[in-house]
């Protein structure tokens, strides 16, 4: 049985909403999707100033957890 598919933009928006609900951290970092065969995961990228802000490591850790959860529910369109 195949999973429903979402666009990268939809998945990133879902991840940002989850992050705001669970973590008090900076929101000025980029989130992208890296595909590996049939699987995918989120990646965070930020400048050094954002990386140095309180809550950044916690935000990245939560992003990994959110990606694990969403990748079990959705495929990426395209």
Helices and strands as residue ranges (DSSP letters): E 4-6, H 8-22, E 30-36, E 39-45, H 48-51, H 56-73, E 74-76
